[in-house]
Amino acid sequence: MDTLIWVAVVVVVVVAVAAVGYVVLQQQRRSRLRTRFGPEYDRMVAEHDNRHDVEQELLAREQRHSELDIHPLPEQARDAYAGRWNEVQERFVDAPGFAVTEADQLVASVMAERGYPTDDFEQRLSDLSVGHARTLDHYRTAHEISGRAARKAASTEELRQAMVHYRALFQELLQDTARGR
């Protein structure tokens, strides 16, 4: 009987240690995802009922991102894009709606040259969220305003805000010299 009790105690201890280990691993993963995705993590959790599903989606994003050939821009390309951005900003004074459209296209061009797929906006958001989660809301807002501008439904102030939002991601994409960030 003593042996049976000891076996039961050992089994309970092993199960308890495994459970604690599982909880610790889950907390570490959650913390890592929160740190990596920042506001994107919080936004997704707020929009979905199941935190586990959100975390699985974020892990899938990381996996997809790791398979992309994301690379920094050469210095000459960074300088050329910076010059083009200045031209777009100058055009804003005379043609704000057109400048916002150009800013959107310029961001997409930088992304493409860096190795990001640019066909689908939602996929762009997903891919950018891995390395640029802190400026992702800027991009979302700018893109939404750009869409309204195309329908002539955005004020000049909103167009100015779109330029500021696009610039946040644009500058981050240009300055990012880390490979596969």
C-alpha positions as CSV (number, residue, x, y, z in Angstrom):
1,M,0.0,0.0,0.0
2,D,2.9,2.4,0.8
3,T,4.3,1.9,-2.7
4,L,0.9,2.7,-4.2
5,I,0.7,5.9,-2.2
6,W,4.2,6.9,-3.2
7,V,3.5,6.3,-6.9
8,A,0.3,8.4,-6.6
9,V,2.3,11.2,-4.9
10,V,5.0,11.1,-7.6
11,V,2.3,11.1,-10.4
12,V,0.6,14.1,-8.8
13,V,3.9,16.0,-8.4
14,V,4.9,15.2,-12.0
15,V,1.5,16.4,-13.3
16,A,1.8,19.6,-11.1
17,V,5.3,20.4,-12.3
18,A,4.2,19.8,-15.9
19,A,1.2,22.1,-15.4
20,V,3.3,24.8,-13.9
21,G,5.9,24.4,-16.7
22,Y,3.1,24.7,-19.3
23,V,1.7,27.9,-17.7
24,V,5.2,29.4,-17.5
25,L,5.9,28.7,-21.2
26,Q,2.5,30.2,-22.1
27,Q,3.3,33.3,-20.1
28,Q,6.8,33.6,-21.7
29,R,5.3,33.2,-25.2
30,R,2.6,35.8,-24.5
31,S,5.1,38.2,-23.1
32,R,7.4,37.7,-26.1
33,L,4.5,38.3,-28.5
34,R,3.3,41.4,-26.6
35,T,6.8,42.8,-26.8
36,R,7.3,42.0,-30.5
37,F,3.9,43.1,-31.7
38,G,3.1,45.8,-29.2
39,P,-0.1,47.7,-30.0
40,E,-0.9,45.2,-32.8
41,Y,-1.1,42.4,-30.1
42,D,-3.5,44.6,-28.0
43,R,-5.6,45.6,-31.0
44,M,-6.0,42.0,-32.1
45,V,-6.9,40.8,-28.5
46,A,-9.5,43.5,-28.2
47,E,-11.1,42.5,-31.5
48,H,-11.2,38.8,-31.0
49,D,-12.7,36.6,-28.3
50,N,-9.9,34.0,-28.1
51,R,-6.4,35.1,-27.0
52,H,-5.0,31.7,-28.0
53,D,-6.3,32.2,-31.6
54,V,-4.7,35.7,-31.7
55,E,-1.4,34.3,-30.5
56,Q,-1.5,31.5,-33.0
57,E,-2.2,34.1,-35.8
58,L,0.8,36.1,-34.6
59,L,3.0,33.0,-34.5
60,A,1.9,32.3,-38.1
61,R,2.8,35.8,-39.1
62,E,6.3,35.4,-37.6
63,Q,6.6,32.1,-39.5
64,R,5.5,33.7,-42.8
65,H,7.8,36.7,-42.2
66,S,10.8,34.4,-41.6
67,E,10.2,32.8,-45.1
68,L,10.3,36.2,-46.8
69,D,13.5,37.7,-48.2
70,I,13.3,41.0,-46.2
71,H,16.5,43.0,-46.6
72,P,17.7,46.5,-45.9
73,L,17.9,49.1,-48.7
74,P,21.3,50.0,-50.0
75,E,22.3,53.5,-49.0
76,Q,21.9,54.8,-52.6
77,A,18.3,53.6,-52.7
78,R,17.5,55.0,-49.3
79,D,18.8,58.4,-50.4
80,A,16.8,58.2,-53.7
81,Y,13.6,57.4,-51.8
82,A,14.2,60.2,-49.3
83,G,14.5,62.6,-52.2
84,R,11.3,61.3,-53.7
85,W,9.6,61.7,-50.3
86,N,10.7,65.4,-50.2
87,E,9.2,65.9,-53.7
88,V,5.9,64.3,-52.6
89,Q,5.8,66.6,-49.6
90,E,6.4,69.6,-51.8
91,R,3.5,68.7,-54.1
92,F,1.2,68.5,-51.1
93,V,0.9,72.3,-51.1
94,D,-0.7,72.4,-54.6
95,A,-2.3,68.9,-54.8
96,P,-2.8,67.4,-51.4
97,G,-5.0,64.5,-52.6
98,F,-2.5,63.5,-55.3
99,A,0.4,63.8,-52.8
100,V,-1.3,61.4,-50.5
101,T,-1.8,58.9,-53.3
102,E,1.9,59.3,-54.2
103,A,2.9,58.8,-50.6
104,D,0.9,55.5,-50.5
105,Q,2.6,54.3,-53.7
106,L,6.0,55.4,-52.4
107,V,5.6,53.4,-49.2
108,A,4.5,50.3,-51.3
109,S,7.6,50.8,-53.5
110,V,9.9,50.8,-50.5
111,M,8.2,47.7,-49.1
112,A,8.6,45.9,-52.5
113,E,12.2,46.8,-52.8
114,R,12.8,45.6,-49.2
115,G,11.2,42.2,-50.1
116,Y,7.7,42.6,-48.8
117,P,4.9,41.3,-50.9
118,T,2.6,44.3,-51.8
119,D,-0.3,42.8,-53.7
120,D,-2.9,42.8,-50.9
121,F,-3.2,45.5,-48.3
122,E,-4.3,43.1,-45.5
123,Q,-1.3,40.9,-46.2
124,R,1.0,44.0,-46.2
125,L,-0.4,44.8,-42.7
126,S,0.2,41.2,-41.6
127,D,3.8,41.1,-42.9
128,L,4.6,44.6,-41.6
129,S,3.3,43.7,-38.1
130,V,6.2,41.4,-37.4
131,G,8.9,44.1,-37.7
132,H,7.0,47.4,-37.7
133,A,4.1,46.9,-35.3
134,R,4.6,50.2,-33.6
135,T,3.9,52.2,-36.8
136,L,1.3,49.9,-38.2
137,D,-1.6,52.0,-36.9
138,H,-0.1,55.0,-38.7
139,Y,-0.2,53.0,-41.9
140,R,-3.8,51.8,-41.4
141,T,-5.0,55.4,-40.7
142,A,-3.1,56.8,-43.7
143,H,-4.4,54.1,-46.0
144,E,-8.0,54.7,-44.8
145,I,-7.7,58.5,-45.4
146,S,-6.1,57.8,-48.8
147,G,-9.2,55.8,-49.7
148,R,-11.5,58.6,-48.7
149,A,-9.3,61.1,-50.6
150,A,-9.7,59.0,-53.8
151,R,-13.5,59.5,-53.3
152,K,-12.9,63.2,-52.6
153,A,-14.2,62.7,-49.1
154,A,-11.2,63.8,-47.1
155,S,-10.5,67.3,-45.8
156,T,-7.1,69.0,-46.3
157,E,-6.4,68.5,-42.6
158,E,-7.1,64.8,-42.9
159,L,-4.8,64.6,-45.9
160,R,-2.1,66.4,-43.9
161,Q,-2.6,63.8,-41.2
162,A,-2.3,61.0,-43.8
163,M,1.1,62.4,-44.9
164,V,2.3,62.4,-41.3
165,H,1.1,58.8,-40.8
166,Y,2.7,57.6,-44.1
167,R,5.9,59.4,-43.1
168,A,6.1,57.4,-39.8
169,L,6.2,54.0,-41.6
170,F,8.2,55.4,-44.5
171,Q,11.0,56.6,-42.3
172,E,11.1,53.4,-40.3
173,L,11.3,51.3,-43.5
174,L,14.2,53.5,-44.8
175,Q,16.1,53.5,-41.6
176,D,15.7,49.8,-40.9
177,T,19.1,48.4,-41.7
178,A,18.6,45.1,-39.8
179,R,18.3,42.1,-42.0
180,G,15.0,40.2,-41.6
181,R,13.8,42.5,-38.9
